[in-house]
Amino acid sequence: MHVPLHNRRSPALWLLVLAALLTTFLPCCSTFALAQTQRLELGRRLKRFELAWEQAAPEQRIEAVSPLKKAVSSFFSLQLSEAGKQLDNAWFIVRGSENTATIERSAAAVALSALPFCASPDSTTLDLQLTSFYADAGALPETTKLQLLLRDASGRQLAEFTCSATECLRKLQWQTGPLPAGDHRLEAVLIDNDLNFRLPDITISRIPDLQSRLEKLQMSADKLREQALQNSSTAPVSPTALTAAATARSELALLDACVAGRAPEADFPLLARLSFAEQLMAASQDPALPVPTLSRTNDQWLTLAKGRKSVPTRVRLPEKSETAPPVLFVFHGAGGSENMFFETYGAGRVISEATRRGWIVIAPGQGLLGLALPVPDMLDALAAFTEIDRNRVMLLGHSMGAAQVVRQVQQAPDCAIAAVALGGGGRMAVTGDKSQKNAQWYVGAGAEDFGRSGALQLHRSLQSAKINSEYHDFPGVEHLVIVQAAVDDAFRFLDQTLRQNPAP
């Protein structure tokens, strides 16, 4: 999300800053634990809404604009529970079920926790609790049952359990018995007469030798970092090793929080993430080991590093691609992270559209101060792990991410052949560098989008500089769903740009 920066006295700008502060600078206090749980639930509700929006009739989408605007306003004023309530209101509208019975509205408000979601395989219990994510949702009938099914990655059933939803409101312990190592899926359904309401799935990770592996990874990362800081000419640290150490530190912070019971912002395969960080670190310490290649079937999290700077990223490779595929960078809005384009923004449609075309997608995480590494430096670090076509790089950003696209092109005018800015952007400061005119621009905003003025300002500044730019308004669309509304047309533009810049 983005507030145009030229309106520097806007109270909304300070709310944006507060939201970013909440999600960026409070990792050590209990407020952060609550905020992360709320972010997880908000993400689940947004994804649920977006899947329904994709199938909704135009009149239903327009009717949902009002609660969506309230959701955005509530988010920036840090009323995260209210934001979730408004997202659910919008969800019922686009489903054509705004007059749904109270029982289904009560079920929609429910959040389920299952702890520990990250532990060693000898952990034999899950502590369950149902809570209402927001007030005024109404109570579930006492006859409501909670049905749970735990499956492994292949879909094989590991355990099942049924209990009273009322019991689970007071916290309940499920004796699962020992679970095999893996990243498992917990399915949960609320059942009562005609009600059969599936709650969002929860990832339950069981990691062998968890504590000793974390300690070993910590020691290796500390040693490599010390070596890098000494900057010894006799033992230089390779760029790959820098990324390995930075990735290890990021994964350790995540895993330590999860072991302590603090919810991550999305459901992550924690065993897979730890294993990849270990492989990276092992290869950085032993020259005989090959640098691990990125998976073509699973997302991977890399904290790309150069010198003393680093950026957390989430990367997805296509299942099949040419030798050196094009690269699409996606930049999230304020209050988001490197996971946002994968989890939401049309329930991940930007990612799936790109990878089915054979492109690599990389989503950097950014904070209040932007990105520590520009696109060329991130490409340098990424190239150690997979082949890329540096002559066919594209950028796409939403809201604050749209402003980041502008900033990246200004910093490195020849870094991309195409730039997409949605729901924001701001004025493009054009220099005399002719290479700035190489990138083709697509700028879009919803007609009900508060970022529309920033998008229009960007488009007009590009036109004044005689830089190719096309602008699109989307009727009945506000700030939250502009990416989803524009995705087909934006990819039409990206496809066209790639055809004009074929691989050598």
N, C-alpha and C positions, 0 to 999 in steps of 0.2 A: 504494500500500500504506500501511497505517496501523496504528500501535500506539496503543491508547487512552491519551490524555494523562493520565488520572487515575492511571495506574500509572507514576509518574515515576521509580521506581528500577529499572524493568525493563531488563535488559541489551539487550533487543531494540530499545529506544528509541535507545540509543547506536549500535547498528548501523544503524538507519534514518538517524540523523544523519550517520554516516560515509558511507553510500551517497549521500546527498544532497550531501555535501561533495565526493565524488569526481566527481559529474556536474555540479556547479555552480561550484566554485571552483578547478579545476586546469587552466584552458585554456592555460597557458603551459608545461606540463611534458610530458615524454614519456609519463608515466603516463596523462595525459589522452588522448593519441592512441591508446594501447592500449585504454583504457576505452571510447572512442567506437567503435572497431572491434568490441569485444566487445558493446557495446550494439546495434550494427547487427545482429550475428549473433544475439543473443538475441531481438531483435524479429522477425527472420525465422523463427526457430524457434517463437516463440510464435504467430505468425500461422499457420504450418503446422499447429501443434497445434490451434488454434481452429477452423480449417476442418474438420479431421477430427472434432473434438468435436461439431460441429453435426450430423453424420450418425451419431454413435455410439449404440449401444444403452445403456439405463440402467445395466446391469451393468458395461459397459466404462467408463462415466464414473465410476462409484463406484470401480472398481479403479484408475483413474488418480489418485485423490486422494492416495495416498501419495507418488508421485514429484513431484506438484505441490507438496505441502507441503515436500518436500526442495528443490525449485527455489526456492521463496520464501525458505526459510532460507539457502540458498547465496547468493542475491542480496543479502540484508541483511548477510551476513558477507563480502561482496565477493569471493566465489568464483564469478565470472561464468562461467567455463568449466564448472564443475560444475553451475551452474544450467542451462546449455544442455544438458548431458548428461541431466539429469533431465527437462527438457522433451521431449527426444527419446524418453526412456523412456516418458513419458506418451503421446507421439504414437503410438508403436508399439502401446501398449495400446488406445487408442481406435480404432485402425485394425483391431483384432483380429489383430494380427501381431506379438505380443510374442515369438514364437518364430521370428522372421524369421532367415534365413541371415545369417551373419557379414558377408558381402559387402555386404548392404544396410545393415547397421548402420555399416559402415565408410564407405559412401557418404553416409549421413545426417550423419556427423560432419564431413564435408568443408566447408571454406569456401574460396571462390574470390575472389581479388583481381585487378582489372584496372585498371592505372594507365597514363596519367593518365585518370581518369574525368571530369575537367574540364580542358579545354585549348582552344586555338584550332583551327580546322578544318585547318590545315596540319600538325598533329601526325599522323604516319604510322604510329605503332606503339602497341601495347598490351603492357605487361609483365604477364604472367600468372603466378600462383602458386597452387597448391593447398596448403592446410595442413589439419591436423586441429584442430578447434576444442577438443577435449578429449582427454585421454589414454585409453588402454585401448580405443580404438575398433577397433583392428586395421588392418592395411595393406590397401590395394586390391591385387588381383592385378596382376601386371606387364603382363598383356594388356589391361587397362582402357584405353579411349580416352576422351578428352574432346572432345566435339563442340560447336563454338561457332557461333552465328548472330547477326549484328548486323542489327537492323531499325530503320527510322525510325518516327516516330509513326503513320504510315499503315499500317504493317505491311510496307512494301517492303523486300526484302532488300538490305543494303548490302555485306556481306562474310560469308564463312564460313571456318572453319578447323577442322581435326581434328589432334589430336596425342596422343601417349602421356601418360596421366595420370602415369606415373613421371617423364617429362621435366618435366612441369609442377610437380612437387614441388620441383624444383631451380630454378625460375623459368625462364620461357621468353618470348621476344619474338615477338609476332605482327605481321607487316607488313601492316597493314590498308590502307595507302595513305591519301591525304587523305579525310576524311569531310565530308559537307555539314553546314552549320550545323543544329543541332537538339538535342533531348533524345531520344537513341536508346535502344533496349532490347537488351541483350546476353542471349541465351538460352544456357544451358549444360546439357549432358546427359552423364552418365557412362554408358558402354556397355561391357558385357562379357558375352558369351553371353546369358543370360537377364536380366541386369541392364540396365535402362534407367531411370536415376535422374536426374530433372531437378532441378538446383540452383536456388535462388532467382534471379530475373532481376536484372540490374544495370543501372542507368541510366548511360549514357555521354553526357556533354554536350559539344558542340562549339560554342564561342561566338566569333563574328567579333570582331576588334579587342578581345579580352578585356582585355588589360592597360590599354589607353588608356581603355576604358569604366569600368573600376574606378577609375582615377585621377580621371576626370572626376566620377564619382558621389561619390567621397570629397571632392573640393574643394567640390562643391555642398552636401553635407551639412554640412561644416565651416562654410561661410559662413552657412548657414541657422541652424545652432546658435549661432554667434557673435551673429547678429542677435537670436535669441530670448533669449540671456543678457543682452544689452544692454537688452532690454525697452523699446526706443525707442517713445515715444508717437507719433512721426511715421511710423514704419514697423512697426506691430504685426504679430506673426506669427500667422497664422490657425491654428485648431485642426487644419485639414487639413494645413497646412504642417508643424506639429509632428509629426503622424503620418508625413508623408512623410520628414522628416529622421530620425526614430527608425527607420522601416522601412529606410531606406538604410543606416544604421549596422549594423543587424542583418544585412542581406543581405551587406554588405561583410565582416563578420566571418566569416560562413559561407563565402563564396566565397574569401576569402583562405586559409582553412584547407583548402578543397578543392583549390585550386591547388597548395598545398604538399603535397598527397597524403594529408591526414588525412581519414579517413572521416567522413561525417556520420552521424547516428543512424538515418537511413532513406534510401531512394532518392528523391532530389528532382529535379524538373525545373529545373536550375540556370539554363538560358537563359531559361526562362519567368519565373522568379523575378527575375532581373536585369532583364529587360525591363519588368516591372511596376513595379519600384522606380524605374527611369528615368522611366517615364511619370508616376509620382507626383511625382517631384522636378521634372520639367519643368512640370507643372501648378502646382506651388507657387511657381515662379519667374516664370511668365508668366500673368497674369490672363486673357489672351485664350484660353488653353487650357482646355478643360473638365476637371473632375476625373474621372479614369478610373473607369468603373463596374466593379464586380466581375464577373468571368466567371460565367456560369451553367453552364459545362461543365468548369471546372477549379478546384481549390482555390487559394486565395490566402493569402499570409502577410502580415499587417499587424501592425506594432508600434504599437498604439494609444497615443496620447500625450495628456496634459493637463497643462499647466504643465511642470514639470521631471520628471514621472513618466511611465513608459511600461510597457506589458505586451506581450510577444510573443503573437500569436494566429494560429491557422489558421482560416480561414473557408470554409464551403461554402454556396453558394446553391442552392436547388432549381432544376431546369430550368424549371419553370413554377410560378407562385404567384399569389396574389391581390396587389393593389396594395401593401399593407403587410403582409407576412407575420409570423406569430409568430416568436419567437426562442428557441432552446434553447441555453443555456450548458452546456458539459460541462467538469468539473474533474477532472483526472487525479490519480493517487496519487503517493506519494513515489518519487523516482528516475525519474519519467516526465517528459513535456513536453507542449507543445501538440499534438504529433503523435500521442500515444498512442491517443486515441479513433479516429483515422483509420486507423492502421496495425494496431492490435490490438483488444482488448476485443470479441472476437467477430469479428475481421477487419474491423472498421469497421461492424458492423451497426447500432450506435446512429446513426451518421451517415446510413446509407442509409435507415433507417426514418424518420428525421426529414425528410430531403429529399424522399422520395417522398410525404410528407404535405404538402409545400409550405412547410416551415419553413426558416428560416435557422439554421445551426449555427455557433457560435463557441466555440473551445477556447482558453482563455488558458493560458499557461505560468506556473507558480508555483514558487518556490524555498522555502528554509527559512523565510524571513520572510513567506511568503504572497504576496499580490498587491499591487502598487503602486497599482492603481486598482480601486475598487469597481465593481460592475455598472452603476450609473447613469452613471458617468464613461465606462466602456467603451461604453455605448450612445450617449452623446453623440458620441464620436469615430467610432463605426461609422456613425451616421446621416448623416455627410458623404458616404458612399460608396454607400449603398443605403437604400431605404425600409424601415422597420421598424414593427411595431405594439408600442409600449411598454406597452400595456395587456395584452398577452398574452406575457409573458416567463416562461420556465420554466428551472429549474436542475436539473442532474443531476451527482452527483459520486460517485467511488469512493474509499474508504479516506481518505487525507488530503484528497482532493477532496470527500468527504462532509462532513468537518469544515469545509471551505471553504464549502460550501453553507450550513451553519449560520451561519458567520461573516457571510456576505453578507446573510442575512435579518436577523440581529441588527443589522448596520450600517444597512441600509435596509429596514425591515420591509415596505414596499409595493413592493419592486423586482420581485417575482415573484408569479404566481398559483399556481404549483406548484413543489414542491421534492422531489427524489428523492435519498435518501441510501442508498448501498449499501456494505456491508462496513465500516461505521464511523459516525462522527458525533460522539458524545459528548453531554454534557448541554446542552440548550438553555436559556440564561439568558433568562428571559422578563421583560420590563418591563411597565409598565402601559399601553404603547401598544397600543390596540385593533387597529391595522392589522397587528400581528404575526399576528393570527388570520385574516387574509385568505388566506394561502397554504395550500393543501392539501398534506399531506405523505404521501409513500410511503417507508417504511423497510424495507430488506431485508438479509438476510445468509445465508450458507450455514451449514448445521448444523455443518460442519467448519471454519468461518471464524474465524480468531483475532480478527477485527474484530467478531464477533457481539456481544460484551459492550458495545462502544461503540454499536452500532446499537440494542440494547435500551435502553441508557441514554437515548439520544435519544428513542426512541418513548415511554418512560415519562414523561420530562420534558415532552413535548408533551401527553400525555394529562393530566398533572397541571395543566397550564396551560389545559386545555379547548381545545386547538388540534387541528383535525381531522388525524388521522394513522392510517394503516393499516400494520400490520407483517406481513411475510412471511418465513418460514423456508424455505430450499431444501435438502431432504435430499440428502446425498451430494455437496455442493458446498463447496469450500474458497474461500480468499480470492481466488485468481487469476482464477477464472472466474465469480464471482458476477454481474458485469455481463452476461456472455453468458447465464447461466442466467435472469436476471431480465428481460431486455430485452423480451420479449413482454408480460409482465404489467405492467411499468413503463409501456410505451406504451399499454396499455389504460387505465391510470390517467391518463396525460397527455391522451389523447383525451377521456376523460370530463370532465376539468377544463376543457378547451377548449370542450366543448359547453356547459358551465355558464357560460362567459364568451365568448359569441359576439362576432364583430367588429361594430362599430357600423355 
